[in-house]
Amino acid sequence: MSSASEGTVADARAMADSPPTAIMVGIFLAAYLSWRPSIDIMFTVSDLCLLIGGAQLLVRKHIPLEPFGLLSPLWFAAFALMMGGLLVSSLFCHDPTRWIIVALQYSVAWAVLPFLLMGHGAANTNRLACALLFGVFLMELIGIIVYFTYSGSFEDARATLGLDFLSGSGRLGAFATDANWNGATISMALPFAFYLRARRVIGLWQMLVIAGVLFYALLLSASATAFGSMVVAILFFVLFGDRRIRAYVLGGLVGIVALGVVLNAANVTLPAVFQKRVANALEAGDIAEAGTFEDRLGLAKDAWQRVGDHMFVGVGVDQDRVISPAGAPVHNMYLLLWVEGGFLALVGWIAMIGVGGVIGFTALKRDRLAGALALSVLATFLLFSAASPHMYARLWAVPVLLALAIALHGGEADLRRRSGRALSSRRMRALRYARG
C-alpha cells in the first residue's frame, strides 16, 4: 500500500474514532461558567458533558496512556508536587478541608482533562479546536447583542443573565461570569481562528467574522490584561508562524486599521468603557491608569512580604484571603501558590508551564503553525496567571490543553499528504526516466 493510501486509511480510521459528542459539547461550553446549578460550586454543564464523554472514552478504551507523550511523567510529577505542597501547608492551617475541594478542582482541570482532550489525532483535534472557537464566538455574539439591547438594571441582569454577564461598570463578562475572564477567553480563542484558517479547516470569511466579533467583544470586556495578551499572541504568531499565518495575521491587522479609519471618519468612537479603562492608559503611557492595576499591585506587595514568613510551608489553601489586610487573595498565581503552598507548590506549577513551553518550542521544528499556536496560547495564559488567583476553572485549561494537543500531533495529516505528494512526484519522474 502506498504512503498516500496509508494516510487516507489513517484519516478514515481517525474519523471513525472521533471524540464523543459529549466531549465536543463540553469543549463548546467550556467558557460558560455561569451555566451551573450554584454559583458557589464550580461544576458546570461543560464539566458534566466532559465527564460523560470521558466515560464513553473509557468504554471504547481510547484513553491515551501518555497524553503529553514522553513528557507525561514530568507533567504529572510537577502536578503532584504542586498539590503536595498545598496539602502539607493546609495540614497546618485551621481549615484543611479546603484542600480537598481545591485539589479536586485542580485535578479535573489539569490531571483528568489531558486524558480526555489529547491523543485524538490531527483531524479530530482540529475538530475539537473548532468546537472551542465556535463556542466562544457564539457566547461573544450573544454578549454583544445583549450589551446593546438590554435595558434592565444591574441586579436584574444578574438574576436573568447570570453573575456579571454585564458588570456594574458596564463591562461585558458574558457567560464567563467576569469581564477579565471573558477577556482571557477571547485572547486564548483568537489564535485558534488564525490557525484553523491557515489549516483551511474554516473559510476566510468565517475567520474574518469570528475575529471581528471576538475583537469587539474584547473591547467591551475592557480588560487591559486581555488587550495586552491579544497583542502578545498576535506577535507570537507573526514571530513563530510560517508565511501563511503571517499573511492572515497581517491581513487581519490591516483590516482592523482600515475599519478603524472608516469608523473614525463616521465619528464612531471606541466603547466608552474601553476608552476609560484601557485606551486612556495607553494614550498617557501610564499603566497605573489601566483598570485596577494599582489595587492588584498593592495585593502583590502585601503577598510578597508574607512570602518571607512562609518560604517553604505556606498558610494553606484559600487562607491568603483570610490573612490579607485587604481581605482578598493576591491576583498572581505564582505569589498565591508560594504563600499558600510554599516553595514546592510554586516549583510544581512552574514545571508544568515549562512542559508546555517545551512542547510548543519542539513543535516549531516539525510544524511551525502548531508550534506558533501553542506558544501564543501559552503566552496569553502566562500573562493572565500573573494577574489571576487560583486557575482551575476549565476555561483556562481547555484552550491550553487543546493548543498543546495540536502541537503534539496537529500537523500529522499535512505531513502525510505532503509525503504522499512527494512520493507521487518521485514515481512520475521515475516513470518518465524509464520511458526515456
N, C-alpha and C positions, 0 to 999 in steps of 0.2 A: 504494500500500500504506500502511495506517495505521501510526502510530508503534508501537501495541501489537503489530501483526503483525510489524513490523520487529524489535521487541525479542524476540518469540518465535523468529523465524528466527535472530536472532543468538545466542540462548541455545542453540538446537538445533545451530548450527554449532560453538559452543564445546564442547558435549558431544561432538560428533563428533571434534573436535580435542583430545580430552582428553589429559593428560600420559601418557606411557608408564607402564605398571605398574611398571617398574624404578625410575622416579623416585619413585613413591608408596612403594614398599618402602624405598628409600634414605632417604626422609624419616622413615618409620615407625621405622627403626632408627638414626636419626642420633645418638641418645644412647647407643647400645650400644657404647661404646668398647672393651669387653673382647672383643668379637666380632671378633678379628683373629688372624692366624696367629702373630704375635710381638708381645710387649708392647713390644719395642724399636723397632718400626716402626709409625708411625701410618697404617695402611692397613686400614680395617675392611670388614666386609661391606657396610655402608652406602655406603662410598666406591665399592666395586665396582658396586653397583646404580646409583648415580648416574652413573658413567661409562658404563655400558651404556645407561642412559636418555638420556644426552647424545648418544651415537652415534645412537640412534634419532631424536632430535630433528634431528640433522644430516641424516639421510637424508630425513626429512619436510620439511626446510627450514623448521623452525619455531623456529629460534634467533632471539630478538629482537636487533635491531641496537643498540638503546638500552635496556637493562634498567632504568635509572633515569630514563628519559625525558630531558628537557633537561639534567638534572644528571649524566648519564652521563660526559661528558668530564671533569667536575670530580672525580667519584669515582675514575676510573681514573688521572687525573693525580696525585691525592693518594696513591693506592696506589703508583704508580711512584716518587713522592718518598720514601715510607717505605722501599721496598725499595732505592732508590738510596742512601739514607743508610746503611742497613745494609751494602750492598755496599762502598761506599767505606771505611767503618770496618773491615770484615772484611779488606780487602786489606792492612791494616797490622798484622794480628794474626798469631799463629803458626799458626792453623788456619783459613784462609779457606774451606776446603771445607765448613765448617758452614753457610755462607751458602747454598750450593746446596740443601742439604736443607731448611733452614727456608724459603727462598724458594719452593721447590716446594710446601710445606705451605700457606704463606700464599696462594699463587696459586690453589690449588684452592679454599680456603675463601672468599676474598674477591674473586677475579677470574674464576674459572670458574663457581662456583655461581650467581652472579647471572644468567648466561645460561641456566641450567637451571631455576631456580625462579621466575623472573619472566616477565611477558609472556604468561601463560596465560589472562587474562580473569578476570572476577569469580567466576563459578560454579566454575571449575576451581581457582582459587586457594583458595577456601574448602574444596574437597576436599583440597588439599594440606595446609591447616591442620588438617583433621580427621585426616589421616594422622599428623601430628606429635603432636597431642593424644592420640590413642588409643595411639600407640607409647609415649609417656611414661607414660600411665595403666597400660598392661599391665606395663611394667617396674617401676613402683612397687607394683602389686598383687602381683606375684611377690616383690618385695623384702620387703614386709610379711609375706607368708606365710612366707617363708624365715626372716625375722628371729625369728619366734615359734615356729618348728618345728625349726630347725636346732640340733643339739646337739653338733656336732663342734668340733674345735679351730680356732684362727685359721689355722694352717698348712694344715689340711685344707680349710677354707673357700676359701683362696686357690687351692689345687690344683683344687678341684672347681668353684667358682663363678666364679673369676676374681679379678683384682687388686682387693683392698679392697672386694669385694661387702659384706662385713662387716669393719669395721676392727678393729684390736686393742683400741680403746677402746669398742667396741660401737656404733659409728655405722653407719648404712646408706649405703653407696656404690652399691649395686645394680650394674648393668652399666656405669655411668658411670666406674667404677674409682676414684672418690674421693668422699668424703662431701660435700665442699664443692661439687664439680662437680655432684653429684647434686642438691644443694640449688639450685644455679643453674638446672639443667634444669627443676626443678619451678617455680621462681619465674617463669621465662620462659614456661612452658607454661600456667600458671593463667589469665593474661589471655585466652588463646585460648578457654578454656572459656566465659568470660563473653561474649566477642564472638560466638562461634558460636551460643550460645543466643539472644542478642539478635537475630541474623540469622535465627533459627528454623531453623538448619541441624541442631542437635541438640535433643532434647527437654529439658524441665525436669528430669525425674528423672535423665536422663543427666548433665546438668550437675552436679546435686547429688551424685550418686555419684562422679563424676570429681573434683570439687572436694574432697570429703571424703577420698578416697584420697590425693590429692596433698598435702593439708594434713597428714594424719597422717604420710605418708612424709617430709615436710619436717621434722616434729618429730623423727623418728628419725634424720634426717641430722645434727641438732644443729649446724647451721651458723648462726652469728649473722649473717653477711652475707646468707645466704639468707632468714632470717626478716625482717631489715630490708628486704631487697629486695621481699619479698612485700607488706609493709605499704606501701612506696612505690608499688608497682604498683597496688595497690587504691586508694590515694589519687589517683593519676593518673587512673584510670578514673572515679572519682567526680567529680574536678575537671573533666576534659575531656569525659567521655561525655555522652550525652543522657539523657533520662528513663528509657528502657528499661534502659540499663546501670546507672544509679544504683539502679533498683529491684532488679535482680538482685544487685548487689554488696551493697547494704544488707540485702536479704533473706538473703543468704548469711551476712553478719556476725551478724544476729540468730539465725540457725540455729546458728552456731558457739557463740555465747554461751549459747543455750538448752541445747545439747548439753553445754557445759562445766558448767552448773549441775546438770544431771541426773547427769553423771559424778561431780561433786564430792559430790553427795548420796549417791551409791553408793560413795563412798570410792575412786573410781578416779582416780589421780593422773596427772600428766604423765609421759611416759617419763623414766626416771632420767637417761639421757644428755643429754636436752634440759634437764632441770632443772639439771644440774650445769654444763653449758657455756654455756647461754643464759639460762634463767629466773632463776638466781641473780644474774647481772649486771643483769638488768632490775629485779629487786626491790631490789638495792642501789644502782641508779642509777650504776653504775661500769662503763663499757665495758671497762676494763682486765681485768675478770674474765671477759670473754667469750672462750672458746676460746683461740686462740694469738695474741691481739691484741698482747700485749707483744713476742712474738718477731718478728712481722711489722713492728711499729713500729721495732724495732731494725734490721732489714734495710733499711727505708726510710731511716732516719737515715744508715746507712753509705753507701747508694747516693747520697743527696743530697750527701754530701761528695765522692764520686767524680765527680759531675756537674761540679763546678768544674774538674776536671782534664781533662775530656773534653767540653767545651761543644759543639763543632762536629764533631769527629771522635771517634767512640766507640771502645770497646775491641774491637768485633767481636761477631758473633752467638755467643751461648751462652758468652761469656767472662766475664760478670759472676759466674757461679758459681765461676769459676776464681780470680778475684782477690778475691772477697769473703772477709773473715775468717771468716765463718760457713760457707763452702763451699756456699752456696745462693744462687740468684738472688733479687733483690728481688721480692716479691709485689705488684708495682704496675706495670701495663703501661706507664704513662706514664714513670715513672722508668727502667724497664728499657730502653725504646726510646731514651731520652735517653742512658743510659750506654753502651749497645751500638751505637747507630746515630747518635748525635749529634742536634743540634737539628733537622736536616732530617727525620729519621725521625719524630721526635715531632710535628712540624708536619703531616706527611703523615697520621699516624694521627688527629690531632685534626680535620683537614679531612674525613676520611672520616666520622667521627662527626657532624661538622657537616652533611654532606649528608643523613645520616639524620634529623637534627633538623629540617632544612628541609622534607623530605618529610612528616614527621609533622605539623608545625605547619601546613603548607599544606593538608594533607588535612582539617584541622578545619573549614576554610571550606566544604567541599562535602560532607563526610561525617564527622560527629563520632565515630561509632563506630570507623571505620577509623583516624582520627587518634588517638583515645584508645588503641587497641590498639598502634599503632606507638610512641607516646611512652611507654607503660607498659613495653613490652618493652625499648625503648632505655634507659629509666631503670635497669631491672634490670641490663642489660648494662654500663652506665656504672659502677654501683656495684661490680660484680664486676671490672671492668677495673682498679679501684683496689686490688684485693686478689688479683690473679692475675698469673702470669708470662705468657709468650707465649700468645696466644689464637688459635691456628689450628685447634684441634680443631673438627670440624664441629658438635658440639653447641652451640657458640657461634654459628656463622654461620647455621645453618639457621633458628632461630627469628627472628633479627633480619631476615634477608632476606625471610622469609615475611611478617613484620609490615609491612615496607616495601612489599612487593608488594601487600598488601591496601590499604595507604594510597594507593598509586598508582592502583588501579582497583577496590578492594574493593566500592565501592557502586554500580558501574555498573548492575548488574541491578536494584537497588532504584530507581535514578533512572529507568530505562526503564519500570519498572512504574508508578511514580508519574506519569511524564509520560503514559503510556498511559491511566491512570485519569483524569487531569486533562483529557485530550483528549476522552475519552468523556463526561465530565460537561459539558464545553462543548457538545458536539454535542447532548446531551439537552436542555440549556437552550435551544439554538437551535431545536430541533425543537418544543419546547413553545411558544416565542415565535411560530414560523411558523404553528402551528395556532391561535394566538390564545388 
